[in-house]
Amino acid sequence: MNNAVSEIPATDPFAIFGEWFAEARESEPNDSNAMALATATPDGVPSVRMVLLKEWGPEGFTFYTNAQSRKGGEILANPRVALLFHWKSLRRQIRIEGPLTEVSPERADAYFHSRPYVSQVGSAASDQSRPLLERAEYLARVAEIEEQYSGGDVPRPAHWTGFTLDPVAIEFWLDRPNRLHDRRRFARTVDGGWNSRLLYP
């Protein structure tokens, strides 16, 4: 039988992530940094949505959002979350689990002001996840803020921030013919290293 040996090495999971992410940036037609973010309320009611990975490294995986949104409220109440990358062009997935910590205000400021002006305006104008009577109301807010700041930096709203996931588990999934998939899960050890094991598909 071909492919009897796992193609996912038992090495540093961040190194594997970096290799796969670089390949995805070449092969995915849109938003190769898109990831599903799963949160839950303290009593276990789940929700999931797509967000964009903006920074990553040994300290973890960072995204930015409105902390007054539904996901923001769930994160603040229960910071344990899960991420999922799925790259159809590569037929690969990566699952990541762990707790979130909020980035510093300085780091949030720096990222917010690196965004295009209209994106800054849109975030400042949005009461994310709250009811909206009609779209025109939101667009009127956008126009008002655009006029107020006239193309200059928009002040970052205090509730617009970033979160970094410190992974306790990272699982790599590689598609194989006939659904004989290749899976390897890394789990953080007490000394900060990693254990890995193959999983049945």
C-alpha positions as CSV (number, residue, x, y, z in Angstrom):
1,M,0.0,0.0,0.0
2,N,1.4,3.4,-0.9
3,N,1.9,6.2,1.6
4,A,2.4,3.8,4.5
5,V,4.4,6.5,6.4
6,S,2.9,9.7,7.7
7,E,3.8,12.8,5.7
8,I,3.3,14.9,8.8
9,P,6.6,14.9,10.7
10,A,6.8,14.7,14.5
11,T,8.8,17.9,14.6
12,D,8.1,21.5,15.7
13,P,4.4,22.2,15.0
14,F,5.1,25.9,14.4
15,A,7.6,25.0,11.7
16,I,5.0,22.7,10.1
17,F,2.4,25.5,10.3
18,G,4.8,27.9,8.7
19,E,5.4,25.6,5.8
20,W,1.7,24.8,5.2
21,F,0.7,28.5,5.6
22,A,3.3,29.6,3.1
23,E,2.0,27.1,0.6
24,A,-1.6,28.2,1.2
25,R,-0.7,31.8,0.5
26,E,0.5,30.7,-2.9
27,S,-2.4,28.4,-3.7
28,E,-5.6,29.8,-2.1
29,P,-7.4,32.3,-4.4
30,N,-8.9,34.3,-1.5
31,D,-8.1,34.9,2.2
32,S,-5.5,32.2,2.8
33,N,-5.4,33.5,6.4
34,A,-9.1,32.9,7.0
35,M,-9.8,30.6,10.0
36,A,-13.0,29.5,11.7
37,L,-13.1,30.7,15.4
38,A,-15.2,28.6,17.7
39,T,-16.2,30.2,21.1
40,A,-18.7,29.1,23.7
41,T,-20.6,30.7,26.6
42,P,-19.7,29.7,30.2
43,D,-22.6,27.3,30.1
44,G,-21.4,25.6,26.9
45,V,-23.5,27.2,24.1
46,P,-21.2,27.2,21.0
47,S,-20.9,29.6,18.1
48,V,-18.5,29.8,15.2
49,R,-17.5,32.3,12.5
50,M,-14.7,33.2,10.1
51,V,-11.9,35.6,11.2
52,L,-8.5,36.5,9.7
53,L,-5.2,35.5,11.2
54,K,-3.1,38.7,11.3
55,E,0.0,37.7,13.3
56,W,1.5,34.4,14.4
57,G,4.7,33.1,15.9
58,P,5.9,31.1,19.0
59,E,3.7,33.3,21.2
60,G,0.6,32.2,19.4
61,F,-2.0,33.2,16.8
62,T,-3.5,36.7,16.8
63,F,-6.7,38.1,15.3
64,Y,-8.5,41.4,15.9
65,T,-12.1,42.1,16.5
66,N,-14.8,44.2,18.3
67,A,-14.8,43.1,21.9
68,Q,-18.4,44.2,22.2
69,S,-19.5,41.7,19.5
70,R,-21.0,38.3,20.3
71,K,-17.7,36.6,19.9
72,G,-16.0,39.3,22.0
73,G,-18.5,38.8,24.8
74,E,-18.1,35.1,24.7
75,I,-14.3,35.4,24.7
76,L,-14.3,37.7,27.7
77,A,-16.6,35.3,29.6
78,N,-14.8,32.1,28.5
79,P,-11.4,32.6,26.8
80,R,-10.9,29.0,25.8
81,V,-11.4,28.7,22.0
82,A,-10.6,26.7,18.9
83,L,-9.4,27.7,15.5
84,L,-9.7,25.8,12.2
85,F,-7.8,26.4,8.9
86,H,-9.2,24.6,5.9
87,W,-7.3,25.0,2.6
88,K,-9.3,23.3,-0.1
89,S,-6.6,23.9,-2.7
90,L,-4.1,21.9,-0.6
91,R,-6.7,19.5,0.9
92,R,-5.3,20.2,4.3
93,Q,-6.7,21.3,7.7
94,I,-5.1,22.6,10.9
95,R,-7.0,22.6,14.2
96,I,-5.7,24.7,17.1
97,E,-7.0,24.9,20.7
98,G,-6.1,27.0,23.7
99,P,-6.8,30.1,25.8
100,L,-6.8,33.7,24.5
101,T,-5.2,36.8,26.0
102,E,-5.8,40.3,24.9
103,V,-3.1,42.2,23.1
104,S,-1.7,45.4,24.6
105,P,-3.4,48.7,23.7
106,E,-0.2,49.8,21.9
107,R,-0.2,46.7,19.7
108,A,-4.0,47.1,19.0
109,D,-3.3,50.8,18.0
110,A,-0.5,49.8,15.7
111,Y,-2.5,47.2,13.9
112,F,-5.7,49.3,13.7
113,H,-3.8,52.2,12.1
114,S,-2.1,49.9,9.6
115,R,-5.5,49.1,8.1
116,P,-6.9,51.0,5.1
117,Y,-8.6,54.2,6.0
118,V,-12.1,52.9,5.0
119,S,-11.6,49.8,7.1
120,Q,-10.8,52.0,10.1
121,V,-13.9,54.0,9.5
122,G,-16.1,50.9,9.1
123,S,-14.9,49.4,12.4
124,A,-15.5,52.7,14.2
125,A,-19.0,53.0,12.8
126,S,-20.1,49.4,13.6
127,D,-21.9,48.2,16.7
128,Q,-20.9,44.7,15.6
129,S,-23.5,41.9,16.2
130,R,-26.2,44.4,17.4
131,P,-29.5,44.8,15.6
132,L,-29.6,47.2,12.6
133,L,-32.9,48.6,11.3
134,E,-31.6,49.2,7.8
135,R,-28.2,49.3,6.1
136,A,-28.6,53.0,5.3
137,E,-28.1,53.7,9.0
138,Y,-24.7,52.1,9.1
139,L,-23.6,53.8,5.8
140,A,-24.7,57.1,7.2
141,R,-22.4,56.5,10.2
142,V,-19.6,55.6,7.9
143,A,-20.1,58.8,5.9
144,E,-20.2,60.9,9.1
145,I,-16.9,59.5,10.4
146,E,-15.2,59.8,7.0
147,E,-16.1,63.5,6.9
148,Q,-15.0,64.0,10.5
149,Y,-11.5,62.6,10.0
150,S,-11.0,63.5,6.3
151,G,-8.7,60.7,5.4
152,G,-6.5,60.9,8.5
153,D,-6.2,58.2,11.1
154,V,-9.4,57.3,12.9
155,P,-9.0,56.9,16.7
156,R,-9.2,53.2,17.6
157,P,-12.4,52.5,19.6
158,A,-11.5,51.2,23.0
159,H,-13.5,48.0,22.4
160,W,-11.7,47.2,19.2
161,T,-8.8,45.0,20.1
162,G,-6.8,41.8,19.4
163,F,-6.5,38.4,21.0
164,T,-3.7,35.9,20.9
165,L,-4.3,32.2,21.2
166,D,-1.6,30.4,23.1
167,P,-1.9,26.8,21.7
168,V,-2.2,23.8,24.0
169,A,-3.0,21.5,21.0
170,I,-2.3,21.7,17.3
171,E,-3.6,19.0,14.9
172,F,-2.6,18.6,11.3
173,W,-4.9,16.8,8.8
174,L,-3.8,15.8,5.3
175,D,-6.2,14.4,2.8
176,R,-5.5,10.9,1.4
177,P,-7.3,8.9,-1.3
178,N,-10.3,6.9,-0.2
179,R,-10.6,8.9,3.0
180,L,-7.5,7.1,4.5
181,H,-6.4,10.5,5.8
182,D,-3.2,11.4,7.7
183,R,-3.6,13.1,11.1
184,R,-1.1,14.1,13.7
185,R,-1.9,15.9,17.0
186,F,0.6,17.9,19.1
187,A,-0.1,18.5,22.7
188,R,1.8,21.0,24.9
189,T,3.7,19.4,27.8
190,V,4.2,20.8,31.3
191,D,7.7,22.0,30.4
192,G,6.5,23.9,27.4
193,G,7.5,21.3,24.8
194,W,5.3,19.2,22.6
195,N,4.2,15.5,22.5
196,S,2.8,14.2,19.2
197,R,0.9,11.2,18.1
198,L,-0.8,10.0,15.0
199,L,-4.6,9.7,15.1
200,Y,-6.9,7.4,13.2
201,P,-8.8,9.4,10.5
